[in-house]
Structure formats: C-alpha cells, structure tokens
Amino acid sequence: MCPKTSKTTPLLLIGGICFVIVLVGITGITLINNINLSNIIRLNEKVASDSVSNNENQIKELNYVNNHPRNVYLKLNASRDDAEDEPMQKEQEQLELPKVSAVVGGSAPKVGDNQLKESSEGISASMSTSSHTSAGELTSTASVGVAPTSVTAPPLPFGGVMYNQSGGLIDYEKRNQVVKMMEHAWHNYKLYAWGKNELRPLSQRPHSASIFGSYDLGATIVDGLDTLYIMGLEKEYREGRDWIERKFSLDNISAELSVFETNIRFVGGMLTLYAFTGDPLYKEKAQHVADKLLPAFQTPTGIPYALVNTKTGVAKNYGWASGGSSILSEFGTLHLEFAYLSDITGNPLYRERVQTIRQVLKEIEKPKGLYPNFLNPKTGKWGQLHMSLGALGDSYYEYLLKAWLQSGQTDEEAREMYDEAMLAILDKMVRTSPGGLTYVSDLKFDRLEHKMDHLACFSGGLFALGAATWQNDYTDKYMEVGKGITNTCHESYIRAPTQLGPEAFRFSEAVEARALRSQEKYYILRPETFESYFVLWRLTHDQKYRDWGWEAVLALEKHCRTAHGYCGLRNVYQQEPQKDDVQQSFFLAETLKYLYLLFSDDSVLPLDEWVFNTEAHPLPIKGANAYYRQAPVTLPVSNAS
C-alpha cells in the first residue's frame, strides 16, 4: 500500500527550486559584475599609468594631427565654400596669417612662392593685439614705439612647401637619392649611437672623441632634425623630437663646451625647429643652451672666451690661440642666433651680448682694412697678424652679410662692415692662378701663402649672395669672384681620383688646386663646396652647379658610404682611400641638406625668406617670413649674465 501524499508537497518543492534558481542567478550576476568591475579598474589604472608617462606625447600627437599642414590646409580649403554662409571656426581663427600694414622697413611681411597664400584665402584678416605669445605665435612689429601684434602661424609644411605646388625645377631622381642617403645615415646612427653625439660606422659604436666628447648630448639628433623635417621624413623627425623632449639637457653636464660649436649646432638647430613648427619646446631648449653659454661673455671687453663649463660657468680660451686670444670665426659667429633668440623670447639680453661684440670689431683699428684671426678678450688687442677666409676667420664675414639679411636689410651697419671687409679681402687676398683659377689665400704677416682651405669654399656663395642682394659698385665683381671661387673648389674635387676635395689646396707654378702636405689631403664629409653650388644654382640656374653636385653625390656613395653610415677619407688622392670611421653631425645638418636643396625647387626655403646659419640651419628673415614668430620685448629673465 502506498503512503498517502499531501497536495502541498509539489508546490513547496517547486517553490524551493525557483528560490535556488533565483539565488544562483543573483550570485552569478554579482560575480560577473565584480569581475567586470575589477577589469575596468585594472584597465583604468593602466590607462592612467600610461597617461602619466605619455601624457605629453598624447597631447603632442593630438596637436600634430590637428595642426599637421596636410590637415590644416585640407580644413582651410574645405571651409572656403562655406565662408560666406557660416562663421569662421575657432580652429581656423587660430591659423590666421599676418596682414600687417606697418613693419620694419615699411613693407608688410610676405609669404613667397605661394607658401600659405592659398590657405589664407577666405580667412579673416582681423588680428588681436596680445601682451604675450603662445606656442606658434608670430609677432610683427612696427617702428619703435608701436606695440607688437601677434598672430598664430601654422607649422611650416614637412618638405618645406605646400603639397599642392607644382614640381617646378625639382630633379626628383637625384633628390630622392639624397633622401636615401639621409635615411641611411640616420638609421645607422639610431641603431649604434642613439643619444650620443656622433657615429663611428666602421666600429658600429658612438664616436666618443668628437668635439662634444662622450656626453649624451645627441649632437647628430639636434643637428640633423631640421634636415629630416625639410625632407619630409616625419617618422624620423618625431623620433628625434621625442628624444629632445625627454633627454636633452645641459643641467647635469660638467664639460668644457665650445661656445661657437654649441651655438651653431644646438642653439641654431633649436631655433630653426622653432621657426618651422612653433613648438615651444624648441624655444625653451634654445634659451636653455644659450643661458649656459652666457658666462663666457664675462670679459673686460665683452668678447667671449672659446670654452665654458656648462655646470660651473668657468670659461677660458684655448692655450694654442695666440697668447690666450679668442678666435674671430668663433666669437664673430653668434649674431644670427642670439639676435633671433632675443626676438622670439622678448629678452634683449642675447642681442645685447652680440651687439657688444659688433661694436668692439667696428671701432678697433684694422690693419689694412683686414681682420686678424685672433683678438685678446682682456686687452681688446689683436693677436698674431694671420688673416683667413678659411679656418679661424670664415664665418665672421658670413654673419656680417647674413645679419643684414636676417634683419630685413635694416641692419645697415652689418652690410657696411661686410662690404668694407670684402673689398679689403679682394684687394689683399684674392688672386688668380697662372691657370686662371680664382682663389682666396691665407695671409700671414703681409705674406700670401697661396693656400686655400676647403672651409673657404663657402665664400663662393658668400660673394654671390652679396652681389644678388644689393646693387652697388662692387656687385659685378662680387659675382665674378663668387663664380670663380666656386669653380676653383670644383676643380679641387675633380683633380682628385676620388672626386672629393682635400682639406686645403695650394697654388704655384707647378701645381694648382691640389693638396701637397699629408695633413691637407683628408676629406671629412665637409659641405662648403656644396653650399656654394646650392647658392649659385639658386641665383643663376646654371645647370653645371647641379651637375657638379651630382658628381659629388656619386663620389660620396662610392667612397664614403659603408654598410653602417658614412665616413670621411684620410687621403682623397688614393684610388682606394682609407676611411676615418667618423660620421660627422654636420654631414646630416649641412652636406645632405645643401645637396637636397640643390635638386629641389626654389620654393623650398627661398633665399629671400630664409638665411642659413653657418651650420646650415635656416632662420627666418624679419619682415619677409611668416614664420619669424617674434615676441613682445620683456625684461631680462635669464639666470645667467
């Protein structure tokens, strides 16, 4: 007999089962939520951590995307159709170009060769006066007593010009070859010497014996970065920019640095990058370096010493330099950088320092109108009477002309001093060989050496630029000599089996444009001859200058290229010369830049808007270049004096 079952039992059982199911469901949901919450917290922690370490890079990346010229111009062009119906967008307002009625010299700044002109169509011409400038701001100043006016200028496009410009006079095949050379030099530096100063390609390690020693100053990075920018190598440029932001500083460096070399490579390089991009990082770094150099100016005359310890501020001259003298080409090659630094920071201190040098050199008696290479910074008297347009003298004369150009041709004192110096050099030092080659000889104690340095080969371009920028009684002579010197330097190249020129070459009845001494036969990837090719090409469009440049490219590829970079040669007169195992930073900064520009259109860094410092870092010309980015004048704030 079966037991009797209550009717309520199934109901209780079913209710219990449902309760268990509901309980399990609630527990599961809670567990899942906890897991998700834990994952979310971990993800947020990771994002926060990444944000702390990369926040500036993320901001920079966003700024890069928004302000990269390709995007800027696309936005501006897209807005033209709606300009009549819709108000100007805030981002476009920030990209206004200057439209100034009163500037130094009485003419408005121009943007040549269509750079940015199309972008400015349809953009409001209104401008606001500001008491300070932010990143990327451009200030145009009227005559003395008129408040400066600031507007934001977009970055210079990668490649130097608008992307929609016509090819013009570009030789694409040859220019692309130079870009490949730059990539080869940069990538191997990155692989074997990143953050160090220079590369030893054969040894595949850093070059610790460079002029900047073994300190991690990244000389090749700072020196070569504007070349990468001009060539449009954006990835490599960003690598270098990131290193500068994270690593570059002189605060903990206790080293005696050359005031001259540090200025032209580091200050000059940073200033160019600031002009190109408007990125305040570069302005800050330029000022940081310049402030470290200022103690060297603490002399009775204001003529700076050659070396300064960046940690202690102790400065001195080289022991070999004519009784403790300072060197003309060094203390005379600071004006472009320091004057521009004052203009973009609003701190007049830097300009005051170099203007003091200018006044000393203007007022001092010059033997037969010539400048000796040595000047005592304590007594203000000349050292030994050795004059040269090559080593020890060269870039002083270059900066006289270029200071005048940089000022928008308002610094008349600089042009007058340039003309006076060049006329004396033409009379006392420029000669023609029996074979008809024009050269500029060193002069020692009134005796011509009939020797010309490779360094002096820049003077072909210097004379030609002086002729092209001002019409006077000497214009034709300047151009004639400029072409002649450039031809002579080319001869020094093609008379060597390697087709590369020696460090110095001599002239006599028996030999012309050839090195005679063993210590003169080397080639260290120098750029001066190519600089003159570039300037003469821009001024004349004579095809031979491009042909000569291409000869040099082929020679560099044949004799200087290695599997891991480029090296100089110990003897250019040997068929298979030994390499010196050094890739100089100026090879990237100057040599490859001038060769690249030689095969580019004239609209890439036009010479009426940019002036090149002696390390080939282009600086904007005041009143002619929208990238000048001048700041209002402020009281000195430098920590150094």
Sequence and secondary structure as in RCSB ss.txt:
>XXXX:A:sequence
MCPKTSKTTPLLLIGGICFVIVLVGITGITLINNINLSNIIRLNEKVASDSVSNNENQIKELNYVNNHPRNVYLK
LNASRDDAEDEPMQKEQEQLELPKVSAVVGGSAPKVGDNQLKESSEGISASMSTSSHTSAGELTSTASVGVAPTS
VTAPPLPFGGVMYNQSGGLIDYEKRNQVVKMMEHAWHNYKLYAWGKNELRPLSQRPHSASIFGSYDLGATIVDGL
DTLYIMGLEKEYREGRDWIERKFSLDNISAELSVFETNIRFVGGMLTLYAFTGDPLYKEKAQHVADKLLPAFQTP
TGIPYALVNTKTGVAKNYGWASGGSSILSEFGTLHLEFAYLSDITGNPLYRERVQTIRQVLKEIEKPKGLYPNFL
NPKTGKWGQLHMSLGALGDSYYEYLLKAWLQSGQTDEEAREMYDEAMLAILDKMVRTSPGGLTYVSDLKFDRLEH
KMDHLACFSGGLFALGAATWQNDYTDKYMEVGKGITNTCHESYIRAPTQLGPEAFRFSEAVEARALRSQEKYYIL
RPETFESYFVLWRLTHDQKYRDWGWEAVLALEKHCRTAHGYCGLRNVYQQEPQKDDVQQSFFLAETLKYLYLLFS
DDSVLPLDEWVFNTEAHPLPIKGANAYYRQAPVTLPVSNAS
>XXXX:A:secstr
      THHHHHHHHHHHHHHHHHHHHHHHHHHHHHHHHHHHHHHHHHHHHHHHHHHHHHHHHHHHHSHHHHHHH
HHHHHTTTTTS   HHHHTT     S  GGGS     TTTTHHHHTTS       SS  TTEEEE  STTS  EE
EE     TTSS TTS  TT  HHHHHHHHHHHHHHHHHHHHHHTTSS EETTTTEE TTSTTTTS   HHHHHHH
HHHHHHT HHHHHHHHHHHHHH  STT   EEEHHHHIIIIIHHHHHHHHHH  HHHHHHHHHHHHHHGGGG SS
SS   SEEETTT  EE  TTSTTT EEHHHHTS HHHHHHHHHHH  THHHHHHHHHHHHHHHS  GGG   SEE
 TTT  B S EE SSTTTHHHHHHHHHHHHHTTS  HHHHHHHHHHHHHHHHHTEEE TTS EEE  EETTEE  
EEEGGGGGHHHHHHHHHHH  STTHHHHHHHHHHHHHHHHHHHHTSTTS   SEEEE SS EEE  SGGG  B  
  HHHHHHHHHHHHH  HHHHHHHHHHHHHIIIIIEETTEE  BS TTSSS  B   B HHIIIIIHHHHHHHTS
 TTSS TTTEEE TTS EEE TTT TT           S  
